[in-house]
């Protein structure tokens, strides 16, 4: 973990204590208050005695400090390398990212250092000016909750128009595409950002909450898993972005429940089938039939 409040909390807390001690002598009550506000509940058991009893030799008995200058937390070399690596990602410009001046810093990794083998080749064009403009407008609409007027085309190539209130964006690593989830007066939509022809703020900005309602579209699949060849860990990682529950049945058998949106059903079927005989669908019957239909199609193709 390069950036984490968990790992930097102690350093920031002690720095705050020393800053206060530079300004004026710090009492035990003030020291404990800073620890409670900036660290964890059990941190008093560690930081307080180490500072008060002189183990860290930073505070004097009178509450002053031997430190003359206020402590700072400069960006480390590895943090700069990580930020340089992130700045090379082709998707970063979608978020109006302004990188630090890192001219003489080598990236921690580059896009050429890794290869995604299980990904479609027709991903979104993240360098296209229209795509970037649409992405930023959608993101702003999600943050500020206003509807958009969108012209897009469906999977049949037919152009359609809609007024939609965006709710959230989702990135599919397998497809290398961003999708927007939103709702209108009588429908729920999933829109691929790469298919948007035109996107602008809608003039229909009244009574959003009453006009745009979401009918329930959540679905659930339950399956049993045999934890062979590290299958449990791979399943939890593979379905990390889905809401799920896992419970042990007995031995190396587990019951996994995954909640998903209807639009993700086909992709979920494909992912589950990739685990072969280690997974057995137990509910619902609808999903069992989808698995059977997919297998029949594969057999008809000689797969």
RATA-V789568 format. One line per field, one symbol per residue. ss: DSSP state (2 for helix, 1 for strand, 0 for the rest). phi: phi as a letter, one per 20 degrees, with the letter a starting at -180 (. if undefined). burial: # if it has 24 or more other C-alpha atoms within 12 Angstrom, else .. A space follows every 10 residues. Layout:
# RATA-V789568
ss: ???
phi: ???
burial: ???
This chain:
# RATA-V789568
ss: 0000222222 2222222222 2220000222 2222222200 2222222222 2200000010 0000100000 0000002222 2222222000 0222200000 0000000000 2220000000 0000000022 2222222222 2222000111 1110000011 1111111111 1100001111 1110000111 1122211111 1000000222 2000000111 1111110000 2222222200 0011111111 0011111111 1222222222 2220022211 1110222222 2222222222 000
phi: .edaffedff ffffffffff fffagdefff fffffffdcd gefgfdfgff efenfeldde genecefedf fcdfffffff fffffffeff efffdlfdff fcfddeffbc gfecceedbf edffefefff ffffffffff fffdlcfcdc dbcefenefc dbdbefdadc ddffelbecd dbbcfcbdcd dfffefebbb fffeddlgfe edddffcfcb ccbecdedlm ffffffffdf eefbccceea lddcdddceb egfeffffgf ffffelffcc fdaefgfgff ffffffffff ene
burial: ........## .######### #....###.. ##.###.##. ..##..##.. ##.....##. ..###..... .........# #######... #..#...... ......#... .......... ...#.#.... ########## ##..###### ##........ .######### .#...##### ####...### ########## ##........ .#.......# #######... ##..##.##. .#........ ...####### #..##..##. .##.#..### #.....#..# #..#...... ...
